[in-house]
């Protein structure tokens, strides 16, 4: 995926594996909220921001002035990405489903 493919307020996924056989997947879901969204972001470099879906759902946009006061019991995580990280690490829902099906096949082989 290229950064130009990203759509605002859309969920994207990062897939990791806990084993060398790539049979124990972990999926992290995130919402794309834009580039350089914080006042202290360096305008020379582009940073793509993705909060986790739970804090985004409960606390609203990370750029909202009241964000920190809303549901403080919900841990907020925001994942900054470079353009190369977007290309390398992010998947659409269809892509993560396919990757999980491949992991399931590997599990049957190494089971």
Z-matrix of the N, CA and C atoms (Angstrom, degrees):
N
C 1 1.435
C 2 1.523 1 108.36
N 3 1.290 2 115.46 1 140.59
C 4 1.462 3 119.73 2 176.99
C 5 1.526 4 108.57 3 -102.17
N 6 1.329 5 117.87 4 156.83
C 7 1.463 6 119.48 5 178.24
C 8 1.527 7 113.53 6 -56.88
N 9 1.322 8 118.50 7 -29.29
C 10 1.465 9 120.11 8 179.11
C 11 1.531 10 112.02 9 -70.27
N 12 1.342 11 117.28 10 -16.84
C 13 1.462 12 121.55 11 177.20
C 14 1.525 13 112.83 12 -78.14
N 15 1.334 14 117.46 13 -17.94
C 16 1.459 15 121.43 14 -175.92
C 17 1.523 16 111.51 15 -64.89
N 18 1.340 17 114.72 16 140.81
C 19 1.463 18 120.92 17 177.61
C 20 1.525 19 108.36 18 -121.42
N 21 1.321 20 115.17 19 133.97
C 22 1.466 21 121.24 20 179.90
C 23 1.526 22 111.25 21 -56.31
N 24 1.325 23 115.57 22 142.24
C 25 1.474 24 124.21 23 176.59
C 26 1.523 25 113.20 24 61.69
N 27 1.319 26 116.68 25 22.58
C 28 1.464 27 121.78 26 178.96
C 29 1.522 28 109.02 27 -104.79
N 30 1.329 29 115.87 28 144.63
C 31 1.463 30 121.13 29 178.65
C 32 1.525 31 110.63 30 -80.54
N 33 1.318 32 114.60 31 138.02
C 34 1.463 33 123.15 32 173.73
C 35 1.519 34 107.25 33 -131.45
N 36 1.312 35 115.67 34 163.26
C 37 1.457 36 120.66 35 -171.16
C 38 1.519 37 110.99 36 -132.42
N 39 1.330 38 113.55 37 147.96
C 40 1.456 39 121.33 38 173.81
C 41 1.520 40 106.27 39 -120.57
N 42 1.309 41 116.54 40 130.64
C 43 1.458 42 122.31 41 -177.17
C 44 1.518 43 109.55 42 -111.57
N 45 1.324 44 115.58 43 128.11
C 46 1.465 45 121.59 44 176.03
C 47 1.518 46 108.64 45 -125.56
N 48 1.311 47 115.99 46 164.34
C 49 1.461 48 120.87 47 177.74
C 50 1.518 49 109.70 48 -129.63
N 51 1.329 50 115.83 49 141.92
C 52 1.460 51 122.14 50 -178.16
C 53 1.526 52 112.30 51 -93.74
N 54 1.331 53 117.30 52 2.01
C 55 1.466 54 119.75 53 -177.83
C 56 1.529 55 110.46 54 -142.84
N 57 1.323 56 115.61 55 160.54
C 58 1.468 57 120.24 56 -177.97
C 59 1.523 58 113.03 57 -73.71
N 60 1.333 59 118.17 58 -20.62
C 61 1.467 60 120.83 59 177.61
C 62 1.528 61 112.40 60 -82.69
N 63 1.321 62 116.43 61 -1.73
C 64 1.474 63 122.72 62 -179.55
C 65 1.524 64 112.25 63 56.83
N 66 1.355 65 114.91 64 45.87
C 67 1.459 66 120.60 65 -179.82
C 68 1.531 67 113.17 66 -113.99
N 69 1.324 68 117.64 67 -7.65
C 70 1.470 69 121.30 68 -179.70
C 71 1.529 70 108.36 69 -119.08
N 72 1.341 71 115.96 70 86.84
C 73 1.465 72 119.17 71 -175.40
C 74 1.527 73 112.83 72 -83.18
N 75 1.309 74 113.89 73 153.81
C 76 1.457 75 122.25 74 170.02
C 77 1.515 76 107.61 75 -129.49
N 78 1.308 77 116.91 76 134.66
C 79 1.462 78 121.22 77 -177.91
C 80 1.522 79 108.83 78 -117.02
N 81 1.307 80 115.46 79 127.95
C 82 1.460 81 121.00 80 176.21
C 83 1.522 82 107.75 81 -114.77
N 84 1.325 83 115.58 82 123.15
C 85 1.461 84 120.33 83 -178.58
C 86 1.519 85 109.62 84 -100.48
N 87 1.332 86 115.14 85 142.46
C 88 1.458 87 122.21 86 -176.68
C 89 1.523 88 109.42 87 -143.23
N 90 1.327 89 115.79 88 159.23
C 91 1.469 90 122.32 89 178.36
C 92 1.529 91 108.42 90 -114.31
N 93 1.314 92 117.18 91 129.76
C 94 1.462 93 120.36 92 178.73
C 95 1.528 94 109.47 93 -77.87
N 96 1.354 95 116.40 94 126.26
C 97 1.471 96 119.95 95 -177.96
C 98 1.525 97 113.43 96 -118.32
N 99 1.324 98 117.76 97 -3.13
C 100 1.458 99 119.28 98 176.42
C 101 1.512 100 113.47 99 126.26
N 102 1.336 101 114.44 100 -173.88
C 103 1.464 102 121.10 101 -178.82
C 104 1.523 103 110.18 102 -112.11
N 105 1.312 104 113.23 103 147.29
C 106 1.468 105 121.45 104 175.61
C 107 1.534 106 111.19 105 43.23
N 108 1.315 107 116.27 106 58.15
C 109 1.464 108 121.86 107 -174.42
C 110 1.527 109 113.97 108 -85.40
N 111 1.330 110 117.28 109 -11.74
C 112 1.462 111 120.37 110 -177.84
C 113 1.525 112 110.54 111 -102.88
N 114 1.326 113 116.78 112 145.88
C 115 1.467 114 120.26 113 -176.97
C 116 1.530 115 113.86 114 -59.47
N 117 1.319 116 117.72 115 -28.56
C 118 1.467 117 120.03 116 -178.01
C 119 1.528 118 113.53 117 -91.51
N 120 1.329 119 117.77 118 6.90
C 121 1.465 120 120.45 119 176.75
C 122 1.525 121 110.23 120 -66.05
N 123 1.315 122 115.92 121 140.52
C 124 1.457 123 122.30 122 178.18
C 125 1.532 124 108.83 123 -71.98
N 126 1.324 125 118.94 124 118.06
C 127 1.471 126 120.36 125 -177.57
C 128 1.535 127 113.39 126 -67.56
N 129 1.312 128 117.43 127 -14.34
C 130 1.464 129 120.88 128 -179.70
C 131 1.532 130 111.67 129 -77.29
N 132 1.327 131 116.82 130 -32.27
C 133 1.471 132 119.23 131 -179.62
C 134 1.523 133 109.61 132 -113.00
N 135 1.312 134 115.99 133 143.01
C 136 1.461 135 121.73 134 -178.52
C 137 1.521 136 109.57 135 -94.23
N 138 1.324 137 115.10 136 126.60
C 139 1.455 138 121.75 137 176.70
C 140 1.525 139 107.68 138 -118.30
N 141 1.324 140 116.43 139 130.03
C 142 1.467 141 123.49 140 179.74
C 143 1.523 142 107.07 141 -98.80
N 144 1.334 143 117.11 142 127.42
C 145 1.462 144 120.91 143 -173.66
C 146 1.522 145 112.50 144 -110.25
N 147 1.339 146 113.50 145 139.61
C 148 1.461 147 122.92 146 -177.98
C 149 1.533 148 109.35 147 -140.50
N 150 1.333 149 118.97 148 103.31
C 151 1.462 150 118.80 149 171.68
C 152 1.531 151 109.56 150 -77.35
N 153 1.323 152 115.04 151 158.03
C 154 1.469 153 118.14 152 174.94
C 155 1.530 154 108.53 153 -66.96
N 156 1.307 155 116.59 154 156.62
C 157 1.467 156 120.34 155 -173.35
C 158 1.521 157 112.89 156 -70.82
N 159 1.328 158 118.11 157 -31.23
C 160 1.463 159 119.96 158 -177.77
C 161 1.529 160 110.84 159 -68.91
N 162 1.328 161 117.13 160 -50.76
C 163 1.465 162 118.07 161 -179.69
C 164 1.533 163 110.57 162 -66.78
N 165 1.320 164 117.46 163 -34.55
C 166 1.470 165 120.09 164 178.14
C 167 1.531 166 110.06 165 -63.26
N 168 1.320 167 116.02 166 -41.15
C 169 1.458 168 120.84 167 -179.52
C 170 1.535 169 111.51 168 -68.43
N 171 1.319 170 117.33 169 -44.45
C 172 1.463 171 121.11 170 -174.86
C 173 1.521 172 113.67 171 -84.16
N 174 1.340 173 116.80 172 -34.16
C 175 1.458 174 119.78 173 -173.29
C 176 1.528 175 113.36 174 -105.00
N 177 1.328 176 117.08 175 -12.48
C 178 1.450 177 121.02 176 -178.73
C 179 1.519 178 111.57 177 84.97
N 180 1.314 179 117.27 178 -167.22
C 181 1.461 180 120.90 179 -178.44
C 182 1.532 181 111.56 180 -62.76
N 183 1.318 182 115.94 181 136.45
C 184 1.457 183 121.52 182 -179.31
C 185 1.522 184 111.79 183 -62.33
N 186 1.303 185 117.47 184 -20.04
C 187 1.463 186 122.16 185 -179.68
C 188 1.535 187 112.45 186 -86.50
N 189 1.327 188 117.29 187 -6.45
C 190 1.468 189 121.80 188 179.58
C 191 1.535 190 109.48 189 -69.14
N 192 1.315 191 117.51 190 135.21
C 193 1.470 192 121.82 191 -178.24
C 194 1.526 193 112.29 192 -59.30
N 195 1.324 194 118.28 193 -30.73
C 196 1.467 195 122.06 194 -178.48
C 197 1.532 196 112.86 195 -91.97
N 198 1.316 197 117.23 196 7.86
C 199 1.473 198 121.78 197 -175.38
C 200 1.527 199 112.42 198 -53.13
N 201 1.322 200 117.96 199 -47.86
C 202 1.462 201 121.30 200 -175.39
C 203 1.522 202 113.01 201 -67.40
N 204 1.338 203 118.18 202 -25.88
C 205 1.463 204 120.75 203 -179.58
C 206 1.533 205 112.63 204 -84.13
N 207 1.305 206 117.17 205 -23.13
C 208 1.473 207 120.80 206 -177.70
C 209 1.526 208 109.73 207 -77.64
N 210 1.293 209 115.91 208 124.20
C 211 1.465 210 122.90 209 176.07
C 212 1.534 211 112.22 210 43.55
N 213 1.322 212 117.64 211 63.88
C 214 1.464 213 119.86 212 -179.50
C 215 1.526 214 112.91 213 -62.89
N 216 1.333 215 117.08 214 -16.68
C 217 1.470 216 120.10 215 177.54
C 218 1.531 217 112.38 216 -72.34
N 219 1.315 218 116.90 217 -15.93
C 220 1.462 219 122.06 218 178.95
C 221 1.526 220 108.49 219 -90.34
N 222 1.327 221 115.86 220 116.50
C 223 1.465 222 119.82 221 179.40
C 224 1.523 223 109.83 222 -68.24
N 225 1.304 224 115.24 223 127.72
C 226 1.459 225 120.53 224 -179.27
C 227 1.522 226 109.93 225 -96.69
N 228 1.319 227 114.91 226 135.03
C 229 1.462 228 120.36 227 175.38
C 230 1.519 229 108.09 228 -131.87
N 231 1.322 230 115.33 229 132.80
C 232 1.458 231 121.60 230 177.44
C 233 1.520 232 107.18 231 -126.13
N 234 1.325 233 115.93 232 128.74
C 235 1.459 234 121.65 233 -175.88
C 236 1.526 235 110.44 234 -107.91
N 237 1.320 236 118.00 235 109.16
C 238 1.463 237 120.39 236 174.49
C 239 1.527 238 109.52 237 -81.15
N 240 1.312 239 116.60 238 141.92
C 241 1.459 240 122.30 239 178.69
C 242 1.531 241 110.29 240 -132.86
N 243 1.306 242 114.92 241 144.48
C 244 1.465 243 120.18 242 169.92
C 245 1.529 244 107.67 243 -85.42
N 246 1.310 245 117.15 244 171.08
C 247 1.471 246 120.74 245 178.10
C 248 1.526 247 110.75 246 -60.24
N 249 1.326 248 117.61 247 -41.13
C 250 1.469 249 119.60 248 -179.64
C 251 1.524 250 111.37 249 -68.00
N 252 1.335 251 117.96 250 -33.67
C 253 1.470 252 120.35 251 176.44
C 254 1.522 253 111.33 252 -69.02
N 255 1.331 254 117.05 253 -36.43
C 256 1.462 255 120.16 254 175.78
C 257 1.522 256 109.08 255 -59.95
N 258 1.318 257 117.15 256 -47.06
C 259 1.465 258 121.56 257 -178.94
C 260 1.521 259 111.91 258 -64.60
N 261 1.309 260 117.31 259 -38.81
C 262 1.462 261 122.10 260 -174.48
C 263 1.525 262 113.59 261 -83.81
N 264 1.339 263 117.65 262 -37.75
C 265 1.463 264 120.24 263 -165.81
C 266 1.521 265 116.99 264 -108.14
N 267 1.322 266 118.69 265 -20.33
C 268 1.458 267 119.20 266 -171.86
C 269 1.518 268 112.91 267 -96.11
N 270 1.332 269 114.24 268 142.44
C 271 1.460 270 121.71 269 -179.98
C 272 1.524 271 109.88 270 -128.86
N 273 1.317 272 115.68 271 152.35
C 274 1.465 273 121.19 272 170.51
C 275 1.525 274 107.59 273 -81.60
N 276 1.312 275 116.75 274 172.20
C 277 1.463 276 120.15 275 178.19
C 278 1.529 277 110.80 276 -60.02
N 279 1.322 278 117.68 277 -45.08
C 280 1.472 279 120.35 278 179.28
C 281 1.527 280 111.04 279 -60.71
N 282 1.331 281 116.96 280 -40.77
C 283 1.465 282 120.55 281 -179.46
C 284 1.525 283 111.76 282 -67.78
N 285 1.323 284 117.88 283 -39.38
C 286 1.462 285 119.33 284 179.86
C 287 1.533 286 110.39 285 -70.54
N 288 1.319 287 117.79 286 -35.47
C 289 1.474 288 120.36 287 176.27
C 290 1.526 289 109.38 288 -61.70
N 291 1.325 290 117.53 289 -46.66
C 292 1.469 291 120.72 290 178.20
C 293 1.522 292 111.63 291 -60.69
N 294 1.326 293 116.99 292 -41.77
C 295 1.464 294 120.99 293 179.57
C 296 1.531 295 110.75 294 -65.14
N 297 1.331 296 117.31 295 -36.87
C 298 1.463 297 120.48 296 177.69
C 299 1.531 298 111.30 297 -69.22
N 300 1.312 299 116.39 298 -37.20
C 301 1.476 300 119.20 299 176.08
C 302 1.529 301 110.82 300 -63.91
N 303 1.321 302 116.92 301 -38.22
C 304 1.464 303 120.90 302 176.18
C 305 1.531 304 110.50 303 -65.27
N 306 1.307 305 117.19 304 -39.30
C 307 1.468 306 121.20 305 177.33
C 308 1.526 307 110.30 306 -64.00
N 309 1.335 308 116.48 307 -38.72
C 310 1.460 309 120.21 308 177.74
C 311 1.531 310 110.53 309 -62.85
N 312 1.317 311 117.79 310 -41.06
C 313 1.463 312 121.67 311 177.45
C 314 1.526 313 110.58 312 -62.09
N 315 1.344 314 117.04 313 -42.59
C 316 1.465 315 120.74 314 178.32
C 317 1.533 316 110.76 315 -64.04
N 318 1.329 317 116.21 316 -36.03
C 319 1.460 318 120.53 317 179.22
C 320 1.533 319 110.27 318 -61.95
N 321 1.325 320 116.15 319 -40.81
C 322 1.474 321 120.43 320 179.55
C 323 1.522 322 110.95 321 -66.30
N 324 1.323 323 117.15 322 -34.22
C 325 1.463 324 121.27 323 178.96
C 326 1.516 325 112.49 324 -73.07
N 327 1.347 326 116.09 325 -37.07
C 328 1.461 327 121.01 326 -176.01
C 329 1.505 328 113.04 327 -100.25
N 330 1.348 329 116.38 328 -3.78
C 331 1.461 330 123.78 329 -173.82
C 332 1.451 331 114.80 330 -50.28
